[in-house]
Amino acid sequence: MSEMMALRLSYAFSESPITDDNAAFNVGSPLILQHSLNVGATMRLGPSLVTHLAYYYAPQNEVNSPFASPAGPVPGSNLSYRVSAHAISVGMTASF
């Protein structure tokens, strides 16, 4: 934007390693996010001081699967989980 301010925008896509086929074995793992959007800005406050602000958003994703037992899928059961994320980061850099 200017010598005092920089803006950043990014989008990321990744295949979820957890699919409906293996959801029953990954209950504790929230790695089903596929899309994420990041927005950030850096502003120079003086000759040796810079501040940073960033926002991260990952929209909701969901996987579903029947509950798996040692004997196979349990008929009529359903295991599902949903994950979404929002995060804000603020920082400062001082140069000496």
N, C-alpha and C positions, 0 to 999 in steps of 0.2 A: 504494500500500500504506500509506504513512505520509508524514509530512512529511520523513522522512529517506531514504525509498527510493521509487523509481518503477520499475515493471516495464513492459516493452513486448513485444508479440507481433504479428507481421505475417505475412501470406501474400501472395505475388504470383504471378500467372499471366500469361504472355505467349506469344503464338504464336511459334514458332521461325521466323525468316526463312529458315532453311535447311531445305528439304524433301528427301525422297528424290529428287525430280526434278532438283534442282540441287546435290546433295551433291558430285558430281564436280568442280564448279567452285569449291568453297569449302573445300578441304582444310585450309587454314591458319586458318580462322575457327572458334572454339569456341562460336559463338552459337546453340547448339541447346538451351540450358537453357530449360525451360518453367515449372517450378514452383520456388518458393523459399520457405523459412521462415526467419524472423528472430526471435531472442529477445534481449532486452537488459534491462539494469538500470542505474540510476543511484543512487548512494548518496552522501549528504552526509556528509563526514567532519568537517566543522567549519563555522564561519560563512563561510569563503571558499574551501573546498576540496571539490571534488566529483570522484568517480571514476565511470567508465563502463565497462561490460563488455557486449559483444555477440557473438552467435554467428550465423553464416549457414550454411544448408544448402540445397543444390540437388541433388535426387536425380538419378540417372543417366538420361540420355536418349541415344538412338541414332538415327542416320540411315544408310541403306544405298542404294547406287546402283551400277549397272554403271560401269566405268571408261569415261570419254568420251575419244574420240580425234577428230581432225579429220574422220575418215570416219564418225563416229557411235559409239554404244556398242559396246564390245568384247564379243562373245558369250562367255558363261561367266565373265566377270570380276565381281568384287564389291568395291566400295569401301565401307567402313563405318568410322564412328568413334563413340566414346562419350565423354561428358563428365559428370562430377559435380563438386561443389565443397563444401568445408568451409572456413570462415574464422572466425577469432577476432580481435576488436579490443578493445584495452584503452586507456583514455585517462584523463587527469586534467585538470581545469580549476581554475585558481587565479584568484580575483578580487582585485583590489587597489583 
